[in-house]
Amino acid sequence: MFDFSRFWGIITDWHELIIAGILSTLILSIVGTVVGLLLGIPLAYGKRLHAKAYDPKIKKVLYGVIRWICNIYSTVLRGTPMMVQALIFKFATQAMGISWGSMKFPSEILNVFNGWFFAGLIVITFNTAAYMGEVVISGINGIDTGQIEGAKSLGLSSYRTTFSIVLPQALRNSLPTIGNELIINIKDSSVLNVIAVTELYYRLISIASATYSFLEAYLLLAIIYLIMTLLTSLVLKLIEKKLDGKKISLNPFGRLRRNFNV
């Protein structure tokens, strides 16, 4: 049965560990999403590589190999659970002699920045890159081809057309999907506990085991995840409005006042 005193006791007695878990989860999800997006851009272009009919044979073969590698990467990482990828990464790197558990850092805060944290960051980043590649492709496909033809008629190089016209619009069009991937990463980072990443889920489970307050700990865990995802959604909506040139207001009664012309 739920006991509010035990619920509040977890918050007051273990708040430092909980805050460290929140910090760990946010860093994993934000850095994983941003770096995953940066990796997803070349992945998207690699999947779109197509040699022209008059290109040399070696170039056609090279483009085919790159496209094949990018497609295999995307298919495998999007088709398997991140938990399984984390376990494979753990045992594969251990077989190569890498000891993540023995890595220590001077800036270690409540055991947040340790070896397993960076192992989890690698896993979530490369997993996210596979999805971001598809997001970028979708954004590129949504751009009017007339703009690309217009850029070529003005004498712009393919490089400049890509980075000045195509990519900025593709990322802007994909912003809601990118934001959704960030929210997914906030929640899915919990699976990294299987390789001893001390994120929020790992810490709350440890607290529950120490206090035998499993219901209270799980409920607090759900509330924290809900708050983080809601706040992230709000921030992303504000960013979208700013990019659209709309006025941003944090006044919760602003819309009500406008509706009634107050």
N, C-alpha and C positions, 0 to 999 in steps of 0.2 A: 504494500500500500504506500502511496505517495506521502512523504513526510517533508513538509515545507522547511522545517528547521534543519534537516539534513541537507536539503537543496541549498539553503542559504549558507550553511556551513561549508559546503564545497566552494562556493564563491569567495567567502571571506578567508578561509584557511588555505586555499590552493590558487588564489588569484594570480600569483606570479607565474606559476606553471601554465595556467590557462592563457594568460597574456602572451607568454612565449610561444604557445601553440598557435594562437591566432596570428602572431607575427610570422611564424614559420609557414603557415598555410597561405598567407597573403603573398609572401615573397615567392613561394613556389608557383602560385597561380599567375601572378602578374609577370614575373620574369619569364616563366615558361611560355606564357601567351605572347609576349613581345618578341622574344628570341625565336619562338616557333613561327611567328609571322615572318620575321626576317629570313628564316630558312625556307619558309613556304613559298616565298616569291620566286627564287631561282628554281625551286621544285616545280612550280606552276609553268614557268617558261620552258623548263626541260621537258615537260609532258607535251608542250605545244610545238616542240621543234619539228620542223618538216623541211627537208631539203627540196630545192627546186629541181626541175627536170634537167636543167643545163649544168647543175653543180657537179663537181668531180665525184667519182665513185667513192673515194676515201671519205669525203665529207658526208655523203649519204649514209655510209656505214657508221661513221662516228655519231651522227645525229640519231640514227636508229638505236645504237647502243645506249646513248644517254637517255633517250625516250623510254627504252625498255627498263633501264635501272630505276628511273623515276616512277614509272608505273608499278613496278614490283614493290618498291619502297612504300608507295602510297597504299597499295592493295593490302600488303601484309600488316602494316601498322594500323590501318583503319579496320582491318578484319579480325584483329585479335585484341583481347582485353588488356588494358594497361597494367593490370595486376600481374598477368602472365608475362608481359614484356619486362616488368620490373624484376621478376624472379629470374628470368633468363639472363638479364643484364647482370644481376648479382652474381649468379654462379659462373657465368662466362668470364666476367672480369676477375673473379676469385681464382678461376682456373689459369688465368694469365698472370697470376701473382700479385694482383692489386688488392690491397687490404684497406677497404674503406673504413672499417671500424677503428683502425689504429691512427687514422688521420686526425690531428688536433690543430686548432687554429687559435692564435693569440686573442682574437676578438670573439671567442666563443662565449655566448650569452645563454645561460641556463640550458646548455647542450643543444642550442639551435643550430649553430654553424659548425657541424661536424662532418666527417667523411660521408656518412650515409645521407645527410642532407643534400650534398652536392651530387651524389649518385642519383637521388630522387629527382633533382633538378634536371639532370641529363635525360632521364627517362621521360618526364613530363614534357620537356622541350621537344624532343624528337617525335613523341607521340602527337603533340599539337601541330608540328610542322606538316604532318601528313594531311591533317584536316584543313590547315590554313592554305595548303596548295590548292585544294578544291575550292576554297572560298575565293582565292585570288582569280582562279580560272573563271569562276562564275561572274566575278566583277568585271573582268576583261571582256567576257562575252556580252555583257550588258552595255558596252560602249558602242555608240554609233560608228560604223566603219567609215562614214563620211568624214569624221574628224581626222582619222588616220590618213585618209586619202588627201585631205586638205593640207595636212602637215607635210606630206611628201611633195605635194605640188609647190609648197613654199620652200622646198629644198632642205627641210630638216632631216637630219640623219636618223636612222632607226633607233640609235641609242638615245638621242635627244627626244624623239617622239615618244619613246617608251617612258622615260623618266620625267618628262615635262607635261605630257598630255594623257597617256594611257594609264600609267600606274597610279598617279594621284586620284584620278576619277574612279578607278577600280577599287582602291582602298576606301574612298569615301562612300561608294555604293555598298561596300561590304561591311561598313562599320557596325550595323546591327548584328550581323552574323559573327563578326569578330568579338563583339561584346558578349554575345551569347556563349562563345567558346570560353571566354574568361570566366563566366559564371559556372560553366560546366567544370572548368579546371579547379575552381574553389571547392566544389563538392567532390570531384573525383580524386583530388589530391589525397583524400583519406585512404585510398587503396595502397598508397606508398608505405603504410605502416608495416606491410608484409616484409619490407627490407629494412625495418627499424628506423625509418625516417620519423623523427619526433615531431610530427605535425599535431594539429588540434585533436584529431581522433585518437591518435596514439596516447596523448597525454590524458585525455578524459577517461579512456579505458583503464589506464594505469591508476588514476584516481579512484575510479569505481572499484577496482580490485582491492585497493588499499583501505577503502572505507566501507565496502560492501553496500554502497548506495547506488546500485546499478540503474534503477528506474530514474532516480534524480539526476544522475550523471548523463544518462542518455537524453533525457528531456532538456537539460542544459545544453548539451551538444547540438541538439536540433534547433534550439532557439538561437544559438550563436551563428550556426550556418545560415539560418533564415535571415538574421539581421545583416550578415555580410553580403548575402546575395541581393537583398532588397536595397541596401545602400549602394552596391555596385550598379544595379539597374538604374537607380536614380542619377548617379554620377554620369553614366553613359547617356542617359536621355538629355541631361543638361549639356553635355558635349555636342550631341547631335543638334540641339537647338542653336548652340553657339555657332556651329559650322554652317547652319542654314541661315544665319543672320538674324535669328529671332531673339527677342529680349528675354533674358533669363531672370526669373524672380524666384526667390526662395520663400516668399510669403505664402503660406498655405491658404490664405483667404483671398489671394489675388484673383483667382479664377471666379470665385463667388462674387467678388466686387464687380468684375467685368460683366458677369451675366446679368447683374441687377443694375448695371450702370451707376454704381455708387461712386 
